[in-house]
Amino acid sequence: MKMIVAVIQDKDSNRLTNALADHQYKTTKLSTTGGFLKEGNTTLMIGCEDHHVDGVLDIIRDNCSQREQMVAPISPMGGNADSYIPKPVKVEVGGATVFVLPVESFFQF
C-alpha cells in the first residue's frame, strides 16, 4: 500500500478531488500555505494499493495545470524602502508536488 501526498494550488483542488472520486479514490484534504508565494494550497492525502499509483498520478497530472502569475517581489532588506518600487515579475505556479510513501500498516476503525 502507498500514501500519495499531493500539494496542489487551491484553484485545482475541486477539479482534482472530483476526478479522484469519479475513479473511487478516497482523499483527505488539508488546507496549507505555500512558503514561496505565501498563498493557499491544498494538500491531499490519498491511500491506494501499489498497482493504482500510476493511475492516481495520471489523474493528478491531468487536473493540475501550471500557469504564469504576476507577483510583486519583497522589498530589499536594509536601505531606504521608501524609494523602492517593486516591479511585478512572472512566476510559474500550479502543477503539483507529489510524494509517494510506503505504508507499513493501515487501520480503519
N, C-alpha and C positions, 0 to 999 in steps of 0.2 A: 504494500500500500504506500501511496505517496501523499504528501501535503504540498499543494501548489499555493504559493503566496504571490499574489499579483498586485503590484502597486500601479494604479491607473489614475488618469485625470478624472475629476468629478464628471466632466462632460460626457465621458464614455461609460459611466457607471450603469445607468439604466439599460442601455443597449446591450452591454455585456452580460449583466445579470439575467436579462430576459432570454438572451441566446443560450446561456448555460442552462437555464431552467427548461427551455424547449428541448434540450438534449438530456434531461433528467439529472443534471449535476446540481448538487446542493451546495450552497455557498454561505459563508458567514461574512458579513460586510462590516468593516471598521472605518470610521472617519479618521483620516490622518492629515497631516500638514507636511508639505514638502520643505526641505531645508534650503533649496536654492532660490525659488521664487516666492517662498512663504505663502503659497496658495493651497487651497484644499485639495486633497487627494482622496481616493478611496482605496483601501487595501482589502482584497478578497482572499479568504482562505477557502480552498477547495480540496476536499479529500476525495481521492479516487484510487482505483486499482491501477497497478503498474501499466497494464495494457491500454488504459484510457488516457494516459498522459499526453500522447501526441494529438489526440482528438481535442482535448481541452486547450492545448497550446494553439492549435489551429483556430479554435473559436476566439481565443484572446487576440490572436494576430488579426483576424478578420474584423474585429469590432473595436479595436483601439487604434485610432489613426493618429499619425504625427501631423502637427500643424505649426506654422510660424506665428509668433506672438510678439508684439512690441512691448518692451519693458523699459522703465527708466532705471538707469544704474544708480547705485547708492553713492551718496556724496563722498568725496575722498576724505580720508582721515587727516586731521590737522589742517592748518592753513585757514584761510577765510572762506567759509562755506557760503557767505552772502553772495559772492560773485560767481559761484558755481551754478551753471545752468545745465542740468542733465540732458543729454541728447538721447532719446529713446533708441534702443538697439533691438534688432530682431533676434529672437532665440527660438530654437525648436523645442516644442513641448508636446506632450501627448505620448502616444505609444504605451508601452507597458514595461515595467521592470519585474521580472518573474524569477522566483526561486522555487526549485523543486527539491523537496526534502524527504528523506526516507522516514516512514512512520513505523516505529517498533511495535506498538500495540494501539488498539483503538477500542474504546468502550462507549456505549450509548445506553444511558440509564433512563 
